Amino acid sequence: METNHTAFRRIVTGHDSEGKAIILSDEIPSRTYMVGGTNGAKFHEIWNTKQTPVLIDNVSGDPEENGLILGPPKQGTRIRVIDFPPESDEIRNLTQKEAVEHFKTMKGENASRADENAPHPLMHKTETIDYGIVLEGELTLIVDRGETIAKAGDIIIQRGTNHAWSNKSGKTCRVAFVLIDGIFEENGSQF
């Protein structure tokens, strides 16, 4: 099983007191979280915004947050990179209660849609538009009625649908996700 990935940098720009563009930081992302134990997915939290339109100031640093949060802030955005290891039997055999606990570690227990008829135990739905860009490897996107394999270079536009991710490839897959807060149409709660 492949688990070693090249580190990547997060480069943040801003402005100096004269209004000239500067590089505020250039570093390996420091906020990382393992979800699902030592053999689980590794979340690299990169940046988030708290409103739309985004307030662009000169030199503010990292937006403060405590712990891993599944979705973006209300009316905001989030970018993260996730390293998905090959899926284990431990994940495939999660109970509904265990799946909810899995999402609870990300303050996302309300997103869980696991039940005995779900095509995958980690089915979930968020009120967001998510752009997933596969950087390395391949990952299976599972929805209520179908699935497809996304490979390096593919881009997934996840539109508030019930879904799960499954790495059936035998190698770690790295995906960059941009999450944008959304709102379902009035009749969207029926989806």
Secondary structure, 3 states (H helix, E strand, C coil): CECCCCCCCEEEEEECCCCCEEEEEEECCCCEEEECCCCCEEEEEEEEECCCCCCCCCCCCCCCCCCCCCCCCCCCEEEEEEEECCCCHHHHCCCHHHHHHHHHCCCCHHHECCCCCCCCCCCECCCEEEEEEEEECEEEEEECCEEEEEECCCEEEEECCCEEEECCCCECEEEEEEEEECCCCHHHHHC
